[in-house]
Amino acid sequence: MRMKQFASDNYSGICPEVLRAIKEANAGHAIPYGEDEWTQKAADGLREVFETDCEVFFVFNGTAANSLAISHCCQSYHSVICGSCGHIETDECGAPEFFSNGAKLLHVNSSGGKLDLVAVEDAITRRVDIHYPRPHVISITQSTECGTVYTVEELGSIRDLALKHGMHIHMDGARFANAVASLGVPPKNITWKVGVDVLCLGNTKNGAAAGEAVIFFDKDLASEFDYRCKQAGQLASKMRFLSAPLCGLLKDDVWLKNARHANAMATRLRSALKEIGIKEFVFPTEANAVFFMMDRAVADSMSEKGWRIYDFIGGAYRLMCAWDTEPEDIENIVGDLKLSLAERAGSSCK
């Protein structure tokens, strides 16, 4: 296997700043279960980043973050509206329904990864009788599963729709840092100022080893969420090893530096793919993902050369850049892809 892969930004390691923070947290003893100085420092750091007083919790992974946050926003007879390609719909193994004791996910069209608000309102209003699970949460992903980014204006429209129907907004922010870096706006402008009630902030894809933050901007909504985390097996005894990485990422805006770099590498990768003849790109490259079309035979050839490439959404192939992607890594994969394309062209001429 190659040293650097592009199948997912989860392949990347731990960034140096996070390693240093973990090492510092590991020096000596600390009070367990989140009462340590590192957890307090990380939570306060997020309050500074978002410029608001919010409730912050740490869990082990993104599935737990999304599922517990959603379940805390609704009752078992409610429904959650999400995109058809939303992670909570396609990749959480039914965890949101499980932890909410059966709240139903209603998935709607999400062209380019973004919710179609006409379809969302139809899902909300198509029935209002007691036989239909009452819509209570709108769930969005930022940046989206298709590598696109909701603008401030688009998020404002979602807020208006949620307010109209008395619904909460949950944001899956596994790659939230990439969205902030792409838009170049303060984090508050794409969260609580546009009606987001709870954000699941991803750290793992941005240089941490494990641990995601669940941030409630609606503090009343956060009531007793700590009990839900405990019941779900998400209360870490040595919590500092989930929160210290975030301290490392927040210091000197490393979290944004990492995201900007990953985004820039994706832009560079897309340009390099164009240069070798890739013509059909499925979605805009707005964050750290590149989606494009190629023959299955070419993908098989790349696999034989040691590359992992996901056949991801709608038949498109996805390449992801990470905080540690370098220009030479792009040269390596593009060089092999150029060779595979030539091999395919040669075989077609025989």
C-alpha positions in Angstrom: 0.0 0.0 0.0 1.2 3.5 -0.8 2.3 5.8 2.0 -0.3 8.4 1.1 -3.8 7.4 -0.1 -6.7 9.5 -1.4 -9.6 7.2 -0.6 -10.4 9.2 2.5 -9.0 11.9 4.8 -9.4 9.3 7.5 -6.3 7.6 6.2 -4.2 10.5 7.5 -2.2 10.4 10.7 -2.1 12.7 13.7 -0.8 16.2 13.1 2.3 17.3 15.1 0.3 19.9 17.1 -2.1 17.3 18.3 0.7 14.8 19.2 2.3 17.5 21.3 -1.0 18.3 23.1 -1.6 14.6 23.8 2.0 14.3 25.2 1.4 17.3 27.5 -1.9 15.9 28.7 -0.2 12.6 29.4 2.2 14.2 31.9 1.0 13.2 35.3 -2.5 12.6 36.6 -5.7 14.4 35.9 -9.3 14.3 37.2 -11.3 11.8 35.1 -14.7 12.0 33.4 -14.2 15.5 31.9 -13.4 17.5 35.0 -9.8 18.0 33.9 -8.1 21.2 32.7 -7.8 20.0 29.1 -11.5 19.5 28.6 -12.2 22.9 30.2 -9.6 24.5 28.0 -11.0 22.9 24.8 -14.6 23.8 25.6 -13.6 27.4 26.4 -11.6 27.5 23.2 -14.6 26.5 21.2 -16.6 29.3 22.9 -14.0 31.7 21.7 -14.0 30.4 18.2 -17.8 30.5 17.9 -18.0 33.8 19.8 -20.9 32.6 22.0 -21.6 30.7 25.2 -22.4 27.1 24.2 -22.4 23.7 25.8 -19.7 21.4 24.7 -19.4 17.6 25.0 -16.8 15.1 23.7 -17.6 11.7 22.3 -15.4 9.0 20.7 -16.6 9.3 17.0 -18.8 10.9 14.5 -21.5 8.2 14.5 -22.0 8.8 18.3 -21.9 12.5 17.9 -24.6 12.6 15.2 -26.8 10.0 16.6 -26.8 11.2 20.2 -27.2 14.9 19.1 -30.2 14.0 16.9 -31.8 11.8 19.5 -31.5 14.6 22.0 -33.4 16.9 19.7 -36.5 14.7 19.2 -38.8 12.1 20.5 -39.3 8.6 19.1 -42.5 9.7 17.3 -40.7 12.5 15.5 -38.9 12.5 12.1 -35.6 13.9 10.9 -35.3 15.3 7.4 -31.9 14.7 5.7 -30.4 14.5 2.3 -30.6 11.2 0.3 -26.8 11.0 0.4 -26.6 12.3 4.0 -24.1 10.4 6.2 -26.8 9.7 8.8 -28.9 8.1 6.1 -26.3 6.1 4.2 -23.4 5.4 6.6 -24.5 5.3 10.3 -26.0 1.7 10.3 -29.3 3.0 11.6 -27.7 4.5 14.7 -29.8 7.7 14.7 -33.0 5.7 14.7 -31.6 3.3 17.3 -30.5 6.0 19.8 -33.7 8.0 19.3 -35.8 4.9 20.0 -37.2 4.9 16.5 -37.4 8.5 15.2 -37.7 8.1 11.4 -35.3 9.5 8.9 -37.0 11.1 5.9 -34.5 11.5 3.1 -35.1 14.0 0.3 -33.4 15.0 -2.9 -30.0 16.5 -2.2 -28.5 17.5 -5.5 -24.8 18.2 -5.1 -25.2 17.2 -1.5 -27.4 20.1 -0.6 -31.0 19.8 0.5 -33.7 20.7 -2.0 -35.8 23.0 0.2 -38.9 22.5 -1.9 -38.6 18.8 -1.2 -37.9 19.5 2.4 -41.1 21.5 2.8 -43.0 18.8 1.0 -41.8 16.2 3.4 -42.8 18.5 6.3 -46.2 19.3 5.1 -47.3 16.3 3.0 -49.2 15.0 6.1 -50.1 16.6 9.4 -52.2 13.9 10.9 -51.3 11.7 13.9 -50.4 8.8 11.7 -47.3 10.5 10.2 -44.1 10.9 12.2 -44.0 14.6 13.1 -41.0 16.4 11.4 -38.9 17.9 14.1 -35.3 18.1 12.9 -33.6 19.2 9.7 -30.1 17.6 9.4 -27.5 19.1 7.1 -23.8 18.3 6.4 -21.2 21.0 6.1 -19.1 20.5 4.0 -21.4 18.0 2.2 -20.8 14.4 1.3 -20.3 15.7 -2.3 -17.6 18.1 -1.3 -19.8 21.2 -1.8 -20.3 23.9 0.8 -23.5 25.6 1.9 -23.2 29.4 1.7 -24.3 31.7 4.4 -27.4 32.6 2.3 -28.3 29.0 1.7 -28.1 28.2 5.4 -30.2 31.3 6.1 -32.9 29.9 3.9 -32.8 26.6 5.8 -33.1 28.5 9.1 -36.2 30.4 7.8 -37.8 27.1 6.8 -37.0 25.5 10.2 -38.4 28.5 12.1 -41.6 28.5 10.0 -42.3 24.9 11.0 -40.8 25.0 14.6 -38.0 22.6 13.8 -34.4 22.2 15.1 -31.3 22.2 12.9 -28.6 19.7 13.3 -25.3 20.1 11.5 -23.0 17.2 10.7 -19.6 19.0 10.7 -17.3 16.1 10.1 -15.5 18.5 7.7 -16.7 21.7 9.2 -13.2 23.1 9.2 -13.0 22.7 5.4 -16.2 24.6 5.0 -15.0 27.5 7.1 -11.7 27.6 5.2 -13.6 27.5 1.9 -16.0 30.3 2.8 -13.6 32.5 4.7 -16.2 33.5 7.2 -16.3 33.5 11.0 -17.6 30.1 12.2 -20.5 31.8 14.0 -21.8 33.0 10.6 -22.5 29.4 9.4 -23.7 28.0 12.7 -25.7 29.7 15.5 -26.3 33.0 13.5 -28.1 31.0 10.9 -30.1 28.9 13.3 -28.0 25.8 13.9 -29.0 24.4 17.3 -26.3 21.7 17.5 -23.1 21.1 15.6 -21.1 17.8 15.6 -17.6 19.2 15.0 -15.2 16.7 13.4 -11.6 16.6 14.6 -10.5 13.2 13.3 -10.4 14.1 9.6 -8.5 17.3 10.5 -5.5 15.8 12.3 -6.8 14.1 15.5 -6.8 10.4 16.2 -10.2 10.2 17.8 -12.8 12.3 19.5 -15.5 14.6 18.2 -17.2 17.6 19.9 -20.9 18.0 20.2 -21.7 21.7 20.5 -25.1 22.9 21.6 -25.7 26.5 20.7 -29.2 26.2 22.2 -28.1 25.6 25.8 -31.6 24.6 26.9 -31.6 21.8 24.4 -28.4 20.5 25.9 -30.1 19.7 29.3 -29.0 16.3 30.5 -27.1 15.4 27.4 -24.3 14.3 29.7 -26.6 11.5 30.9 -27.3 10.4 27.3 -23.6 10.2 26.6 -23.0 8.1 29.7 -25.8 5.8 28.9 -24.5 5.4 25.3 -21.0 4.4 26.5 -19.6 7.8 25.3 -18.4 9.2 28.6 -14.6 8.7 28.5 -13.0 8.2 31.9 -9.7 9.8 30.6 -11.6 12.5 28.8 -8.5 14.6 28.4 -7.3 12.4 25.6 -10.4 13.3 23.6 -10.2 17.0 24.4 -6.5 17.7 24.4 -6.3 17.0 20.6 -8.7 19.9 20.1 -6.6 22.1 22.2 -3.7 21.4 19.8 -5.9 22.1 16.8 -7.3 25.3 18.2 -4.0 26.8 19.2 -2.8 29.3 16.6 -5.7 28.2 14.3 -4.1 24.9 13.3 -7.5 23.5 12.6 -8.0 26.1 9.9 -4.4 25.8 8.6 -4.9 22.1 8.1 -8.3 22.6 6.4 -6.9 25.3 4.1 -4.1 23.1 3.1 -6.4 20.1 2.4 -8.7 22.3 0.3 -5.7 23.8 -1.7 -4.4 20.3 -2.4 -7.8 19.3 -3.7 -7.9 22.2 -6.1 -4.4 21.3 -7.2 -5.4 17.7 -7.7 -8.4 18.7 -9.8 -6.2 20.8 -12.1 -3.7 17.9 -12.4 -6.5 15.5 -13.4 -7.7 17.9 -16.1 -4.2 18.0 -17.5 -4.1 14.2 -18.0 -7.5 14.2 -19.8 -10.1 13.8 -17.1 -13.0 15.8 -18.4 -16.1 14.8 -16.4 -16.1 16.2 -12.9 -19.4 15.5 -11.1 -19.4 18.1 -8.4 -17.6 21.4 -7.8 -14.4 21.2 -5.7 -15.3 23.5 -2.9 -13.6 21.8 0.0 -11.1 18.8 0.0 -12.9 16.3 -2.3 -12.7 15.7 -6.0 -15.4 13.6 -7.8 -15.0 12.5 -11.4 -15.9 9.8 -13.8 -13.7 7.1 -15.3 -14.0 3.6 -16.7 -14.2 0.7 -14.3 -11.2 -0.8 -16.1 -9.1 2.2 -15.2 -10.2 2.0 -11.6 -9.2 -1.7 -11.6 -5.9 -0.8 -13.0 -5.3 1.8 -10.3 -6.2 -0.8 -7.7 -3.6 -3.2 -9.1 -1.1 -0.4 -8.7 -1.9 -0.1 -5.0 -4.4 2.7 -4.9 -7.7 2.7 -3.0 -10.3 4.8 -4.8 -13.9 4.9 -3.7 -16.7 4.3 -6.2 -18.7 6.7 -4.0 -21.9 8.5 -5.2 -23.8 8.0 -8.4 -21.0 6.0 -10.1 -18.5 8.8 -9.6 -15.0 8.2 -8.1 -13.9 10.2 -5.1 -10.4 11.4 -4.2 -9.9 13.1 -0.8 -7.1 15.3 0.3 -6.0 15.6 3.9 -4.0 17.9 6.1 -0.8 16.0 5.3 -1.3 15.7 1.5 1.7 17.1 -0.4 2.3 18.0 -4.1 4.4 14.9 -4.6 1.6 12.7 -3.4 -0.6 14.3 -6.1 2.1 13.7 -8.6 2.3 10.0 -7.6 -1.4 9.2 -8.0 -1.9 11.4 -11.1 1.2 9.8 -12.7 -0.2 6.3 -12.2 -3.7 7.4 -13.4 -2.2 8.8 -16.5 -0.5 5.4 -17.1 -3.7 3.5 -16.4 -5.6 5.8 -18.9 -3.0 5.1 -21.5 -3.2 1.4 -20.9 -7.0 1.5 -21.3 -6.7 3.5 -24.5 -4.2 1.0 -25.8 -6.4 -1.9 -25.1 -9.4 -0.2 -26.7 -7.5 0.2 -30.0 -6.6 -3.6 -30.3 
